[in-house]
Amino acid sequence: MWKHAGIPAHALFFAFEKYSDGFYGHSQEALEKFNATGQCVYFVTLVILQWGNLLSVRNKRLSIFQADPISAKRRNPWLFLGALIAFVIAIFVTEVPGIQRLFKTASVPIEFWLIPLPLALGILAMDESRKLLVRSFPKGSLAGFAW
């Protein structure tokens, strides 16, 4: 919000009825557009972060390299198809003008499509670290509550 609208985050906390026409010099229509864009950024972020989650929860103990999602033995083609469909739906809902009017969504700037990618990799890296610790210390406390 602050970069595209010039509205700092602290101004939005408990704004309630102040978030109306004239807020930081913006019209009501502009504020509604900023709000729709923010909601769509959140939606796109959730879709992309679920990729990291999806790849990390495929197996309790084996690494993604040991339980290769592409090899024939452990392959699940629906996994990647589902991720692709979710991505296409996110693009469809946020970028197609007729659908934008129907759902009152807005286009997501390209930077907000890219920022969640390292975060999704971070989810995968954290879970891979957990799996490594569980494999290294199978009787440890982490293995006991690691699902």
C-alpha angles and dihedrals in degrees: 000000000000094000098046101030104023091238113135119222094243090060091060096054108101091350093140108146092009088069093086141096110333097022104150088344096300127129122238090254092053091049090051089051091050089048093050091047091050092050091049092049088053091049093049090047091053092050093051095043089054088064090065090045092047094053094044098052097049091097134018100217111005121089120241086252092054094043094041109196091209102049120094096245098059101017120137109184091186089063095065093035090055092049090049092049091050090051092048091049090051090052092044095050096043104036110033108091097216092049090046090058092046096050096027092238130146138215116274116228113243094247090064091054089055103040095070093054096079089042090055089049087050091056089051092046093050092051092045087054090051091050091050091053092047091051092045095047107027092168094045127113092254091058089052096061101024092105 
